[in-house]
Amino acid sequence: MELHGHNYEFLLSQTPMLDVSAKFRGSVIFLTDISDRKLMEDELRELTLHDPLTGVANRRLLQDEGQKELQRSQRTGAPLSMMAVDIDFFKAVNDRYGHHIGDLALKKVAELCQSVTREYDLVSRTGGEEFTVLLPHTSLEQAHALAERMRCAIAESCAVLNEHEIKLTVSIGVAALLSAHQSIEELSQLADDALYRAKNAGRNRVITA
């Protein structure tokens, strides 16, 4: 309900009114304002679906949205791809500058990933320095091009974190759904395998499955 320009949520309960002969004469309706409770529930739900440090999706939301997009792809035949992204030599950043600077670096990479991806893509943090990007309606070739733009954007940026100038690079593995019988876990594994090949090949590169 909208009151004075603000939206409120109410819990409605109804109690019948009876006369002395127990015949129905009307109802008493009670409205209880539960707006604050609903707001708190929504905020708690957001916390369970997003990474508290970077604000991007967490693994749970990735799984939920991944299943939806997989079903859509199976139903319509639309392509579906995924990126596995890992910050190169991130342990060295933590060891040299401390975990606070490492956290700022994670937030910076998350921002750059979101700046390159599209509105319907989903960027998620799935590990310490690992991110996964779900790419609906995206072929393997399109996903590779998007991953290359992401890699370049991060490599060309210079993060100034608490007066420390830090250059970051990422390795990216890219995979696309190969058949309607694949699961989202199998797609993720293909992207992870490609990521490991990118790291073993020297890092700061994109490899497709």
N, CA, C and O of each residue as an XYZ file, in Angstrom:
836
protein
N       0.855     -1.194      0.000
C       0.000      0.000      0.000
C       0.893      1.248      0.000
O       1.908      1.310      0.694
N       0.479      2.242     -0.806
C       1.248      3.479     -0.855
C       0.556      4.538     -0.006
O      -0.625      4.828     -0.196
N       1.306      5.109      0.932
C       0.794      6.159      1.805
C       1.787      7.303      1.841
O       2.961      7.109      2.154
N       1.306      8.506      1.518
C       2.140      9.708      1.585
C       3.442      9.541      0.786
O       4.505     10.004      1.200
N       3.332      8.871     -0.361
C       4.504      8.717     -1.220
C       5.439      7.601     -0.832
O       6.490      7.455     -1.458
N       5.112      6.796      0.178
C       5.952      5.686      0.607
C       5.174      4.383      0.504
O       3.960      4.357      0.702
N       5.878      3.308      0.194
C       5.251      1.991      0.096
C       5.348      1.259      1.437
O       6.412      1.199      2.054
N       4.237      0.718      1.861
C       4.182     -0.037      3.112
C       3.623     -1.423      2.829
O       2.845     -1.625      1.897
N       4.043     -2.374      3.663
C       3.486     -3.722      3.585
C       2.760     -4.025      4.885
O       3.272     -3.771      5.976
N       1.556     -4.575      4.749
C       0.728     -4.865      5.921
C       0.332     -6.336      5.936
O       0.157     -6.962      4.890
N       0.198     -6.866      7.133
C      -0.381     -8.181      7.332
C      -1.843     -7.979      7.686
O      -2.161     -7.298      8.661
N      -2.738     -8.569      6.896
C      -4.170     -8.384      7.094
C      -4.757     -9.616      7.779
O      -4.534    -10.747      7.346
N      -5.504     -9.384      8.842
C      -6.236    -10.479      9.489
C      -7.691    -10.050      9.660
O      -7.980     -8.872      9.872
N      -8.589    -11.000      9.567
C     -10.027    -10.711      9.585
C     -10.718    -11.598     10.615
O     -10.514    -12.811     10.644
N     -11.548    -10.965     11.471
C     -12.292    -11.699     12.496
C     -13.780    -11.423     12.316
O     -14.187    -10.262     12.255
N     -14.595    -12.465     12.229
C     -16.039    -12.247     12.041
C     -16.692    -11.648     13.290
O     -16.284    -11.943     14.413
N     -17.707    -10.807     13.085
C     -18.515    -10.250     14.179
C     -19.856    -10.978     14.207
O     -20.541    -11.071     13.188
N     -20.219    -11.483     15.355
C     -21.481    -12.206     15.502
C     -22.404    -11.463     16.465
O     -21.946    -10.805     17.399
N     -23.706    -11.579     16.226
C     -24.644    -10.981     17.173
C     -24.916    -11.986     18.298
O     -24.294    -13.046     18.363
N     -25.852    -11.635     19.177
C     -26.115    -12.474     20.344
C     -26.656    -13.856     19.962
O     -26.546    -14.808     20.734
N     -27.238    -13.955     18.772
C     -27.755    -15.252     18.322
C     -26.736    -15.997     17.462
O     -27.066    -16.980     16.797
N     -25.473    -15.506     17.486
C     -24.359    -16.133     16.759
C     -24.514    -16.032     15.247
O     -23.948    -16.831     14.502
N     -25.289    -15.041     14.798
C     -25.411    -14.819     13.366
C     -24.386    -13.788     12.917
O     -24.058    -12.852     13.645
N     -23.900    -13.978     11.727
C     -22.858    -13.096     11.188
C     -23.414    -11.685     10.952
O     -24.451    -11.500     10.315
N     -22.679    -10.692     11.494
C     -23.098     -9.298     11.295
C     -22.039     -8.477     10.554
O     -22.333     -7.388     10.061
N     -20.844     -8.981     10.478
C     -19.792     -8.216      9.813
C     -18.425     -8.763     10.195
O     -18.312     -9.873     10.715
N     -17.399     -7.982      9.937
C     -16.028     -8.405     10.222
C     -15.241     -7.252     10.813
O     -15.520     -6.082     10.554
N     -14.252     -7.613     11.613
C     -13.254     -6.655     12.086
C     -11.954     -6.981     11.365
O     -11.470     -8.111     11.431
N     -11.398     -6.010     10.690
C     -10.166     -6.216      9.935
C      -9.022     -5.502     10.650
O      -9.127     -4.324     10.990
N      -7.937     -6.227     10.871
C      -6.755     -5.674     11.527
C      -5.625     -5.568     10.497
O      -5.358     -6.519      9.763
N      -4.977     -4.426     10.450
C      -3.803     -4.218      9.600
C      -2.588     -4.034     10.491
O      -2.561     -3.145     11.342
N      -1.584     -4.878     10.293
C      -0.339     -4.779     11.057
C       0.782     -4.377     10.111
O       1.030     -5.061      9.118
N       1.457     -3.282     10.406
C       2.540     -2.798      9.562
C       3.757     -3.720      9.716
O       4.361     -3.786     10.787
N       4.110     -4.430      8.636
C       5.275     -5.322      8.677
C       6.364     -4.840      7.701
O       7.203     -5.626      7.261
N       6.339     -3.560      7.377
C       7.280     -3.014      6.397
C       8.727     -3.204      6.845
O       9.573     -3.628      6.058
N       9.009     -2.890      8.110
C      10.385     -3.008      8.607
C      10.841     -4.462      8.585
O      11.986     -4.756      8.242
N       9.933     -5.374      8.954
C      10.300     -6.786      8.966
C      10.604     -7.280      7.555
O      11.571     -8.011      7.344
N       9.768     -6.876      6.579
C       9.990     -7.290      5.202
C      11.295     -6.716      4.653
O      12.016     -7.377      3.906
N      11.582     -5.471      5.038
C      12.825     -4.856      4.601
C      14.023     -5.625      5.150
O      15.001     -5.856      4.439
N      13.940     -6.017      6.416
C      15.015     -6.789      7.033
C      15.158     -8.151      6.365
O      16.275     -8.621      6.149
N      14.037     -8.788      6.037
C      14.077    -10.086      5.360
C      14.737     -9.958      3.992
O      15.532    -10.809      3.593
N      14.395     -8.873      3.268
C      14.998     -8.656      1.949
C      16.498     -8.431      2.064
O      17.272     -8.940      1.253
N      16.910     -7.662      3.079
C      18.337     -7.396      3.280
C      19.085     -8.674      3.642
O      20.198     -8.902      3.168
N      18.475     -9.504      4.481
C      19.106    -10.772      4.851
C      19.223    -11.695      3.642
O      20.218    -12.401      3.480
N      18.194    -11.680      2.800
C      18.241    -12.508      1.594
C      19.365    -12.049      0.677
O      20.066    -12.873      0.090
N      19.539    -10.733      0.549
C      20.622    -10.207     -0.269
C      21.969    -10.667      0.263
O      22.863    -11.003     -0.514
N      22.122    -10.683      1.606
C      23.380    -11.108      2.211
C      23.680    -12.573      1.921
O      24.844    -12.954      1.796
N      22.643    -13.396      1.813
C      22.856    -14.820      1.555
C      23.169    -15.099      0.092
O      23.591    -16.206     -0.240
N      22.972    -14.118     -0.795
C      23.156    -14.340     -2.221
C      24.325    -13.557     -2.819
O      24.656    -13.731     -3.992
N      24.950    -12.695     -2.011
C      26.034    -11.865     -2.535
C      27.269    -11.934     -1.639
O      27.169    -12.117     -0.426
N      28.415    -11.786     -2.257
C      29.680    -11.765     -1.534
C      29.770    -10.473     -0.728
O      29.663     -9.393     -1.308
N      29.962    -10.545      0.587
C      29.936     -9.330      1.400
C      31.096     -8.374      1.117
O      30.974     -7.176      1.372
N      32.216     -8.876      0.597
C      33.362     -8.001      0.342
C      33.207     -7.221     -0.955
O      33.360     -6.000     -0.970
N      32.907     -7.919     -2.037
C      32.883     -7.279     -3.355
C      31.494     -6.847     -3.801
O      31.361     -5.988     -4.673
N      30.457     -7.437     -3.208
C      29.093     -7.098     -3.598
C      28.584     -7.865     -4.802
O      27.410     -7.744     -5.151
N      29.441     -8.658     -5.452
C      28.969     -9.452     -6.588
C      28.280    -10.706     -6.065
O      28.281    -10.966     -4.862
N      27.699    -11.475     -6.962
C      26.988    -12.692     -6.565
C      27.944    -13.681     -5.897
O      29.151    -13.656     -6.137
N      27.384    -14.553     -5.055
C      28.185    -15.621     -4.476
C      27.877    -16.939     -5.188
O      27.103    -16.971     -6.145
N      28.486    -18.019     -4.714
C      28.329    -19.309     -5.374
C      26.867    -19.774     -5.393
O      26.409    -20.372     -6.366
N      26.151    -19.494     -4.314
C      24.750    -19.931     -4.235
C      23.908    -19.276     -5.320
O      23.129    -19.948     -5.996
N      24.062    -17.966     -5.489
C      23.293    -17.273     -6.529
C      23.726    -17.729     -7.916
O      22.897    -17.848     -8.818
N      25.023    -17.986     -8.092
C      25.506    -18.496     -9.376
C      24.840    -19.822     -9.703
O      24.421    -20.039    -10.840
N      24.737    -20.713     -8.719
C      24.099    -22.003     -8.956
C      22.620    -21.829     -9.322
O      22.116    -22.470    -10.244
N      21.939    -20.952     -8.581
C      20.515    -20.725     -8.841
C      20.294    -20.163    -10.247
O      19.468    -20.674    -11.003
N      21.038    -19.111    -10.589
C      20.869    -18.486    -11.896
C      21.394    -19.395    -13.008
O      20.865    -19.400    -14.120
N      22.437    -20.160    -12.693
C      22.975    -21.087    -13.675
C      21.959    -22.133    -14.082
O      21.831    -22.462    -15.262
N      21.233    -22.657    -13.100
C      20.199    -23.644    -13.402
C      19.089    -23.046    -14.260
O      18.599    -23.691    -15.187
N      18.692    -21.809    -13.950
C      17.649    -21.148    -14.738
C      18.097    -20.953    -16.186
O      17.345    -21.217    -17.124
N      19.343    -20.482    -16.351
C      19.834    -20.232    -17.710
C      20.059    -21.534    -18.460
O      19.877    -21.592    -19.676
N      20.458    -22.592    -17.734
C      20.622    -23.894    -18.377
C      19.281    -24.394    -18.907
O      19.195    -24.875    -20.037
N      18.248    -24.282    -18.099
C      16.914    -24.706    -18.537
C      16.420    -23.873    -19.712
O      15.791    -24.392    -20.634
N      16.714    -22.566    -19.667
C      16.319    -21.700    -20.789
C      17.046    -22.110    -22.075
O      16.460    -22.155    -23.156
N      18.338    -22.407    -21.922
C      19.129    -22.815    -23.078
C      18.626    -24.140    -23.648
O      18.550    -24.306    -24.866
N      18.285    -25.083    -22.768
C      17.766    -26.376    -23.219
C      16.413    -26.217    -23.905
O      16.090    -26.952    -24.839
N      15.629    -25.254    -23.437
C      14.287    -25.048    -23.977
C      14.304    -24.307    -25.312
O      13.531    -24.624    -26.216
N      15.192    -23.316    -25.428
C      15.180    -22.440    -26.608
C      16.332    -22.688    -27.574
O      16.290    -22.246    -28.723
N      17.360    -23.393    -27.111
C      18.525    -23.594    -27.960
C      19.493    -22.427    -27.949
O      20.443    -22.412    -28.732
N      19.276    -21.445    -27.078
C      20.172    -20.289    -26.984
C      21.522    -20.718    -26.410
O      21.567    -21.565    -25.517
N      22.618    -20.151    -26.904
C      23.934    -20.525    -26.381
C      24.118    -20.046    -24.943
O      23.487    -19.087    -24.499
N      25.001    -20.742    -24.233
C      25.298    -20.401    -22.840
C      26.783    -20.657    -22.608
O      27.288    -21.742    -22.899
N      27.477    -19.654    -22.082
C      28.911    -19.787    -21.832
C      29.252    -19.370    -20.411
O      28.428    -18.811    -19.687
N      30.496    -19.659    -20.035
C      30.946    -19.339    -18.680
C      32.437    -19.016    -18.706
O      33.197    -19.606    -19.474
N      32.846    -18.075    -17.859
C      34.259    -17.746    -17.664
C      34.675    -18.126    -16.250
O      33.921    -17.933    -15.297
N      35.876    -18.667    -16.123
C      36.515    -18.843    -14.829
C      37.701    -17.885    -14.795
O      38.596    -17.970    -15.637
N      37.709    -16.973    -13.824
C      38.696    -15.887    -13.764
C      39.502    -16.013    -12.474
O      38.936    -16.186    -11.394
N      40.821    -15.926    -12.594
C      41.689    -16.029    -11.417
C      42.728    -14.910    -11.455
O      43.379    -14.691    -12.477
N      42.879    -14.203    -10.332
C      43.872    -13.127    -10.258
C      45.265    -13.747    -10.159
O      45.523    -14.582     -9.292
N      46.147    -13.334    -11.046
C      47.497    -13.886    -11.083
C      48.326    -13.434     -9.876
O      48.308    -12.261     -9.502
N      49.040    -14.368     -9.283
C      49.983    -14.089     -8.193
C      49.341    -13.279     -7.065
O      49.969    -12.388     -6.493
N      48.085    -13.600     -6.754
C      47.381    -12.817     -5.730
C      47.995    -13.015     -4.348
O      47.985    -12.094     -3.532
N      48.528    -14.201     -4.077
C      49.169    -14.449     -2.775
C      50.322    -13.475     -2.552
O      50.558    -13.038     -1.425
N      51.047    -13.132     -3.630
C      52.163    -12.194     -3.503
C      51.667    -10.800     -3.113
O      52.353    -10.081     -2.387
N      50.483    -10.415     -3.590
C      49.899     -9.118     -3.200
C      49.597     -9.115     -1.705
O      49.928     -8.164     -0.997
N      48.967    -10.185     -1.234
C      48.667    -10.286      0.203
C      49.939    -10.294      1.039
O      50.014     -9.627      2.071
N      50.942    -11.050      0.592
C      52.179    -11.173      1.369
C      52.946     -9.856      1.415
O      53.545     -9.518      2.435
N      52.927     -9.119      0.318
C      53.719     -7.883      0.263
C      53.009     -6.699      0.904
O      53.630     -5.906      1.611
N      51.690     -6.578      0.653
C      50.974     -5.384      1.088
C      50.012     -5.624      2.252
O      49.543     -4.672      2.876
N      49.721     -6.872      2.539
C      48.778     -7.173      3.616
C      47.396     -7.489      3.081
O      47.060     -7.156      1.945
N      46.597     -8.140      3.921
C      45.276     -8.604      3.484
C      44.299     -7.454      3.225
O      43.385     -7.591      2.412
N      44.486     -6.323      3.909
C      43.595     -5.187      3.658
C      43.735     -4.703      2.216
O      42.738     -4.431      1.548
N      44.979     -4.596      1.741
C      45.203     -4.190      0.353
C      44.719     -5.275     -0.597
O      44.196     -4.988     -1.674
N      44.902     -6.541     -0.177
C      44.386     -7.635     -0.988
C      42.881     -7.559     -1.163
O      42.365     -7.821     -2.249
N      42.173     -7.200     -0.095
C      40.721     -7.041     -0.181
C      40.346     -5.918     -1.143
O      39.406     -6.049     -1.928
N      41.086     -4.814     -1.076
C      40.817     -3.701     -1.991
C      41.073     -4.119     -3.437
O      40.361     -3.697     -4.348
N      42.092     -4.948     -3.639
C      42.384     -5.445     -4.995
C      41.247     -6.325     -5.505
O      40.878     -6.241     -6.676
N      40.691     -7.165     -4.641
C      39.558     -8.002     -5.029
C      38.359     -7.153     -5.440
O      37.688     -7.449     -6.429
N      38.097     -6.096     -4.675
C      36.985     -5.210     -4.999
C      37.221     -4.508     -6.337
O      36.293     -4.323     -7.124
N      38.477     -4.120     -6.584
C      38.800     -3.450     -7.845
C      38.586     -4.377     -9.030
O      38.019     -3.963    -10.042
N      39.027     -5.618     -8.923
C      38.853     -6.578    -10.009
C      37.371     -6.845    -10.236
O      36.923     -6.932    -11.379
N      36.608     -6.974     -9.154
C      35.161     -7.192     -9.292
C      34.514     -6.030    -10.036
O      33.658     -6.244    -10.893
N      34.913     -4.808     -9.718
C      34.369     -3.636    -10.406
C      34.712     -3.662    -11.895
O      33.861     -3.373    -12.736
N      35.952     -4.008    -12.218
C      36.373     -4.044    -13.618
C      35.638     -5.148    -14.382
O      35.265     -4.965    -15.541
N      35.432     -6.288    -13.730
C      34.675     -7.363    -14.374
C      33.259     -6.904    -14.697
O      32.749     -7.163    -15.787
N      32.632     -6.227    -13.756
C      31.262     -5.751    -13.974
C      31.206     -4.656    -15.023
O      30.210     -4.532    -15.737
N      32.267     -3.859    -15.126
C      32.264     -2.763    -16.099
C      32.338     -3.278    -17.532
O      31.900     -2.600    -18.461
N      32.887     -4.468    -17.712
C      33.051     -5.030    -19.054
C      31.851     -5.881    -19.449
O      31.478     -5.924    -20.622
N      31.250     -6.554    -18.484
C      30.137     -7.459    -18.797
C      28.844     -6.691    -19.041
O      28.746     -5.489    -18.792
N      27.855     -7.432    -19.539
C      26.581     -6.828    -19.898
C      25.578     -6.957    -18.758
O      25.829     -7.660    -17.779
N      24.450     -6.283    -18.887
C      23.466     -6.229    -17.808
C      22.954     -7.612    -17.438
O      22.688     -7.876    -16.265
N      22.811     -8.504    -18.420
C      22.238     -9.816    -18.136
C      23.293    -10.875    -17.790
O      22.936    -12.018    -17.502
N      24.580    -10.519    -17.811
C      25.623    -11.434    -17.354
C      25.658    -11.428    -15.826
O      25.190    -10.484    -15.190
N      26.212    -12.481    -15.252
C      26.299    -12.568    -13.792
C      27.747    -12.786    -13.376
O      28.344    -13.820    -13.676
N      28.305    -11.793    -12.678
C      29.657    -11.908    -12.119
C      29.538    -12.407    -10.683
O      28.786    -11.844     -9.887
N      30.273    -13.455    -10.354
C      30.212    -14.007     -9.004
C      31.620    -14.272     -8.486
O      32.540    -14.557     -9.253
N      31.767    -14.172     -7.173
C      33.034    -14.555     -6.541
C      32.848    -15.945     -5.972
O      31.983    -16.167     -5.125
N      33.667    -16.890     -6.441
C      33.475    -18.289     -6.077
C      34.637    -18.865     -5.280
O      34.617    -20.043     -4.923
N      35.643    -18.054     -4.999
C      36.793    -18.500     -4.211
C      37.553    -17.304     -3.720
O      37.101    -16.171     -3.884
N      38.709    -17.531     -3.116
C      39.504    -16.428     -2.568
C      39.770    -15.339     -3.586
O      39.363    -14.192     -3.398
N      40.461    -15.697     -4.677
C      40.739    -14.735     -5.741
C      40.139    -15.200     -7.056
O      40.603    -14.820     -8.131
N      39.109    -16.022     -6.963
C      38.485    -16.597     -8.146
C      37.081    -16.024     -8.370
O      36.295    -15.860     -7.437
N      36.802    -15.731     -9.623
C      35.493    -15.233    -10.029
C      34.966    -16.119    -11.153
O      35.738    -16.674    -11.934
N      33.660    -16.243    -11.223
C      33.009    -16.960    -12.314
C      31.984    -16.029    -12.943
O      31.243    -15.344    -12.238
N      31.944    -16.008    -14.258
C      31.015    -15.138    -14.974
C      30.099    -16.002    -15.835
O      30.559    -16.728    -16.716
N      28.807    -15.914    -15.569
C      27.802    -16.636    -16.353
C      27.372    -15.746    -17.515
O      27.033    -14.578    -17.327
N      27.393    -16.321    -18.726
C      27.152    -15.530    -19.939
C      25.989    -16.125    -20.747
O      26.211    -16.950    -21.634
N      24.763    -15.713    -20.445
C      23.614    -16.194    -21.236
C      23.649    -15.640    -22.662
O      24.231    -14.585    -22.915
N      23.023    -16.363    -23.585
C      22.900    -15.927    -24.985
C      24.265    -15.581    -25.590
O      24.387    -14.636    -26.369
N      25.286    -16.357    -25.221
C      26.649    -16.029    -25.640
C      27.348    -17.280    -26.158
O      27.456    -18.281    -25.450
N      27.826    -17.213    -27.409
C      28.557    -18.329    -28.000
C      29.985    -18.360    -27.444
O      30.418    -17.434    -26.759
N      30.699    -19.433    -27.750
C      32.083    -19.553    -27.292
C      32.944    -18.431    -27.872
O      33.779    -17.865    -27.167
N      32.748    -18.108    -29.141
C      33.533    -17.040    -29.773
C      33.233    -15.689    -29.123
O      34.148    -14.912    -28.854
N      31.962    -15.412    -28.875
C      31.595    -14.152    -28.225
C      32.142    -14.090    -26.797
O      32.597    -13.041    -26.341
N      32.092    -15.225    -26.102
C      32.600    -15.272    -24.729
C      34.109    -15.040    -24.707
O      34.628    -14.357    -23.823
N      34.810    -15.616    -25.689
C      36.261    -15.406    -25.762
C      36.583    -13.925    -25.983
O      37.488    -13.381    -25.351
N      35.846    -13.286    -26.872
C      36.086    -11.859    -27.135
C      35.809    -11.023    -25.892
O      36.553    -10.087    -25.596
N      34.744    -11.352    -25.163
C      34.420    -10.628    -23.937
C      35.492    -10.858    -22.879
O      35.873     -9.931    -22.165
N      35.979    -12.093    -22.778
C      37.033    -12.408    -21.810
C      38.313    -11.656    -22.137
O      39.013    -11.197    -21.235
N      38.621    -11.530    -23.416
C      39.830    -10.808    -23.809
C      39.715     -9.321    -23.463
O      40.690     -8.700    -23.039
N      38.521     -8.756    -23.648
C      38.315     -7.359    -23.250
C      38.478     -7.202    -21.742
O      39.048     -6.217    -21.273
N      37.980     -8.169    -20.989
C      38.115     -8.125    -19.536
C      39.587     -8.221    -19.119
O      40.056     -7.461    -18.272
N      40.299     -9.161    -19.724
C      41.714     -9.325    -19.398
C      42.492     -8.042    -19.679
O      43.309     -7.612    -18.864
N      42.236     -7.439    -20.828
C      42.938     -6.202    -21.193
C      42.570     -5.060    -20.252
O      43.441     -4.286    -19.852
N      41.294     -4.944    -19.894
C      40.856     -3.863    -19.000
C      41.562     -3.955    -17.656
O      41.959     -2.936    -17.090
N      41.721     -5.169    -17.145
C      42.381     -5.344    -15.846
C      43.884     -5.117    -15.979
O      44.487     -4.460    -15.131
N      44.494     -5.654    -17.036
C      45.942     -5.510    -17.222
C      46.348     -4.063    -17.464
O      47.433     -3.640    -17.064
N      45.468     -3.301    -18.124
C      45.803     -1.909    -18.455
C      45.468     -0.943    -17.328
O      45.876      0.219    -17.360
N      44.732     -1.414    -16.338
C      44.398     -0.536    -15.210
C      45.544     -0.540    -14.214
O      46.319     -1.494    -14.137
N      45.634      0.519    -13.471
C      46.639      0.606    -12.408
C      45.896      0.974    -11.135
O      45.452      2.110    -10.972
N      45.765      0.018    -10.240
C      45.012      0.243     -9.017
C      45.873      0.970     -7.997
O      46.949      0.495     -7.633
N      45.397      2.128     -7.534
C      46.069      2.850     -6.457
C      45.297      2.563     -5.184
O      44.210      3.101     -4.970
N      45.861      1.717     -4.344
C      45.187      1.235     -3.146
C      45.965      1.686     -1.925
O      47.058      1.192     -1.647
N      45.379      2.640     -1.194
C      46.063      3.194     -0.012
C      47.487      3.632     -0.340
O      48.434      3.302      0.374
N      47.619      4.376     -1.430
C      48.881      4.937     -1.905
C      49.829      3.901     -2.490
O      50.945      4.245     -2.877
N      49.413      2.642     -2.563
C      50.209      1.611     -3.221
C      49.717      1.462     -4.658
O      48.528      1.252     -4.897
N      50.631      1.571     -5.597
C      50.286      1.438     -7.008
C      50.505     -0.016     -7.414
O      51.636     -0.501     -7.408
N      49.439     -0.701     -7.763
C      49.514     -2.140     -8.003
C      48.976     -2.471     -9.384
O      47.884     -2.046     -9.761
N      49.759     -3.235    -10.130
C      49.319     -3.737    -11.430
C      48.819     -5.164    -11.229
O      49.495     -5.989    -10.615
N      47.642     -5.440    -11.747
C      47.036     -6.756    -11.616
C      46.780     -7.353    -12.990
O      46.486     -6.635    -13.945
N      46.893     -8.653    -13.078
C      46.495     -9.363    -14.291
C      45.653    -10.566    -13.888
O      45.664    -10.990    -12.732
N      44.921    -11.110    -14.860
C      44.093    -12.283    -14.602
C      44.305    -13.319    -15.694
O      44.653    -12.994    -16.829
N      44.088    -14.561    -15.323
C      44.008    -15.660    -16.282
C      42.540    -16.056    -16.378
O      41.828    -16.060    -15.374
N      42.086    -16.390    -17.587
C      40.666    -16.672    -17.794
C      40.496    -17.937    -18.628
O      41.122    -18.102    -19.676
N      39.640    -18.820    -18.141
C      39.220    -19.986    -18.912
C      37.790    -19.794    -19.373
O      36.944    -19.334    -18.605
N      37.511    -20.143    -20.623
C      36.186    -19.924    -21.212
C      35.646    -21.250    -21.744
O      36.368    -22.024    -22.373
N      34.376    -21.493    -21.481
C      33.729    -22.707    -21.993
C      32.296    -22.392    -22.383
O      31.688    -21.454    -21.868
N      31.768    -23.187    -23.297
C      30.375    -23.038    -23.743
C      29.663    -24.375    -23.591
O      30.283    -25.438    -23.627
N      28.367    -24.297    -23.423
C      27.545    -25.495    -23.314
C      27.633    -26.273    -24.622
O      27.376    -25.727    -25.695
N      27.998    -27.547    -24.527
C      28.215    -28.351    -25.727
C      26.992    -29.151    -26.141
O      26.794    -29.429    -27.324
N      26.169    -29.523    -25.158
C      24.978    -30.305    -25.487
C      23.892    -30.017    -24.471
O      24.157    -29.493    -23.389
N      22.672    -30.363    -24.829
C      21.532    -30.135    -23.944
C      21.575    -31.033    -22.721
O      20.818    -30.827    -21.772
N      22.451    -32.026    -22.733
C      22.515    -32.974    -21.620
C      23.573    -32.578    -20.577
O      23.700    -33.225    -19.538
N      24.320    -31.523    -20.864
C      25.330    -31.080    -19.904
C      24.689    -30.416    -18.695
O      23.618    -29.820    -18.802
N      25.347    -30.520    -17.547
C      24.904    -29.832    -16.336
C      25.698    -28.549    -16.181
O      26.715    -28.352    -16.846
N      25.231    -27.685    -15.307
C      25.949    -26.432    -15.060
C      27.281    -26.722    -14.376
O      28.242    -25.971    -14.542
N      27.340    -27.822    -13.600
C      28.592    -28.212    -12.956
C      29.620    -28.660    -14.002
O      30.810    -28.375    -13.866
N      29.164    -29.354    -15.032
C      30.077    -29.778    -16.100
C      30.583    -28.581    -16.893
O      31.748    -28.543    -17.289
N      29.720    -27.615    -17.124
C      30.152    -26.390    -17.807
C      31.196    -25.660    -16.980
O      32.193    -25.180    -17.520
N      30.978    -25.575    -15.684
C      31.928    -24.932    -14.783
C      33.274    -25.658    -14.778
O      34.328    -25.023    -14.741
N      33.231    -26.981    -14.815
C      34.468    -27.760    -14.825
C      35.254    -27.527    -16.105
O      36.483    -27.457    -16.071
N      34.562    -27.406    -17.234
C      35.244    -27.106    -18.491
C      35.954    -25.751    -18.425
O      37.090    -25.610    -18.877
N      35.264    -24.754    -17.855
C      35.875    -23.423    -17.721
C      37.072    -23.478    -16.779
O      38.093    -22.843    -17.041
N      36.958    -24.229    -15.683
C      38.074    -24.373    -14.735
C      39.271    -25.047    -15.389
O      40.411    -24.633    -15.176
N      39.018    -26.083    -16.183
C      40.110    -26.774    -16.877
C      40.841    -25.829    -17.827
O      42.068    -25.850    -17.913
N      40.079    -25.004    -18.535
C      40.694    -24.030    -19.441
C      41.485    -22.989    -18.657
O      42.542    -22.540    -19.101
N      40.964    -22.604    -17.480
C      41.680    -21.649    -16.624
C      43.034    -22.213    -16.207
O      44.040    -21.507    -16.276
N      43.075    -23.461    -15.781
C      44.341    -24.060    -15.361
C      45.342    -24.111    -16.505
O      46.543    -23.947    -16.294
N      44.849    -24.339    -17.713
C      45.750    -24.331    -18.869
C      46.291    -22.923    -19.120
O      47.449    -22.754    -19.503
N      45.442    -21.915    -18.901
C      45.900    -20.526    -19.070
C      46.979    -20.179    -18.052
O      47.956    -19.504    -18.379
N      46.800    -20.641    -16.824
C      47.807    -20.377    -15.790
C      49.105    -21.117    -16.086
O      50.192    -20.565    -15.913
N      48.993    -22.359    -16.532
C      50.194    -23.149    -16.830
C      50.924    -22.636    -18.064
O      52.120    -22.877    -18.226
N      50.202    -21.928    -18.937
C      50.815    -21.393    -20.148
C      51.512    -20.059    -19.916
O      52.081    -19.494    -20.850
N      51.478    -19.546    -18.692
C      52.190    -18.314    -18.394
C      51.361    -17.205    -17.784
O      51.889    -16.135    -17.481
N      50.059    -17.442    -17.595
C      49.139    -16.476    -16.977
C      48.901    -15.257    -17.886
O      49.506    -15.120    -18.948
N      47.998    -14.382    -17.427
C      47.604    -13.175    -18.156
C      47.209    -13.515    -19.585
O      47.700    -12.915    -20.541
N      46.308    -14.495    -19.713
C      45.848    -14.900    -21.037
C      44.478    -15.551    -20.937
O      44.010    -15.880    -19.848
N      43.841    -15.733    -22.092
C      42.525    -16.369    -22.180
C      42.670    -17.667    -22.964
O      43.246    -17.689    -24.052
N      42.142    -18.741    -22.401
C      42.147    -20.046    -23.076
C      40.710    -20.558    -23.121
O      39.983    -20.471    -22.131
N      40.302    -21.095    -24.282
C      38.961    -21.658    -24.402
C      39.026    -23.180    -24.304
O      40.016    -23.813    -24.673
N      37.927    -23.742    -23.789
C      37.859    -25.202    -23.628
C      37.662    -25.871    -24.975
O      37.581    -27.097    -25.049
